[in-house]
Amino acid sequence: MSDIQSEIIKYIYANASHEISEIGVSTNFAEDGLLDSFAILNLIMTLEAEYEIKFQPHELADPALRTVGALTQCVVEKMK
């Protein structure tokens, strides 16, 4: 799980719309304005390709998946 979380955090740092000092499990990358909709979609597509998983459209609309921790947990569950 920590590898997945690290990849998500690394992606946010590399693609954030503004500088941020710290990203943690509770960081909401959408509400905090770190990633725009294109960057979020690209993150999802990257996770799908990297971990051979698939997100359903209704999952992407879930506001809970906008935090690092929740997105990490979702990826872990999909890999089972």
C-alpha positions as CSV (number, residue, x, y, z in Angstrom):
1,M,0.0,0.0,0.0
2,S,2.8,2.4,0.8
3,D,4.2,2.0,-2.8
4,I,0.8,3.0,-4.3
5,Q,0.5,5.9,-1.9
6,S,4.0,7.0,-2.7
7,E,3.3,6.9,-6.4
8,I,0.1,9.0,-6.0
9,I,2.0,11.6,-3.9
10,K,4.8,11.7,-6.3
11,Y,2.3,12.3,-9.2
12,I,0.7,15.1,-7.3
13,Y,4.0,16.8,-6.5
14,A,5.0,16.6,-10.2
15,N,1.6,17.9,-11.5
16,A,0.4,20.2,-8.9
17,S,-0.9,23.6,-10.1
18,H,0.9,25.3,-7.3
19,E,3.6,24.6,-4.8
20,I,2.7,22.6,-1.7
21,S,4.9,21.9,1.3
22,E,3.4,18.6,2.4
23,I,1.1,16.0,1.0
24,G,-0.4,13.4,3.3
25,V,-3.2,10.8,3.3
26,S,-5.8,13.4,4.1
27,T,-4.7,15.8,1.3
28,N,-7.7,16.5,-0.9
29,F,-6.0,17.1,-4.3
30,A,-9.2,18.3,-5.9
31,E,-10.6,20.7,-3.3
32,D,-7.1,22.0,-2.5
33,G,-6.8,22.9,-6.2
34,L,-3.6,20.8,-6.6
35,L,-4.8,19.0,-9.7
36,D,-7.2,20.1,-12.4
37,S,-9.7,17.8,-13.9
38,F,-7.3,16.8,-16.7
39,A,-4.5,16.0,-14.2
40,I,-6.9,13.9,-12.1
41,L,-8.1,12.0,-15.2
42,N,-4.4,11.4,-16.1
43,L,-3.7,10.1,-12.6
44,I,-6.6,7.7,-12.8
45,M,-5.5,6.4,-16.2
46,T,-1.9,6.0,-14.9
47,L,-3.1,4.0,-11.9
48,E,-5.3,1.8,-14.1
49,A,-2.4,1.1,-16.4
50,E,0.2,0.6,-13.7
51,Y,-1.8,-1.7,-11.4
52,E,-4.0,-3.3,-14.1
53,I,-7.3,-2.2,-12.5
54,K,-10.4,-0.4,-13.9
55,F,-12.4,2.4,-12.2
56,Q,-16.1,2.6,-13.0
57,P,-17.6,6.0,-13.9
58,H,-19.7,6.2,-10.6
59,E,-16.5,5.6,-8.6
60,L,-14.8,8.6,-10.2
61,A,-17.7,10.8,-9.2
62,D,-17.3,9.8,-5.5
63,P,-15.9,12.8,-3.6
64,A,-14.3,10.5,-1.1
65,L,-11.8,9.4,-3.7
66,R,-10.3,12.9,-3.9
67,T,-8.0,12.2,-1.0
68,V,-4.7,10.4,-1.2
69,G,-5.6,7.9,1.5
70,A,-9.0,7.0,0.0
71,L,-7.7,6.7,-3.5
72,T,-4.8,4.5,-2.3
73,Q,-7.3,2.2,-0.5
74,C,-9.5,1.9,-3.5
75,V,-6.5,0.9,-5.7
76,V,-5.5,-1.7,-3.1
77,E,-9.0,-3.2,-2.9
78,K,-9.3,-3.3,-6.7
79,M,-6.0,-5.3,-6.9
80,K,-7.5,-8.1,-4.8
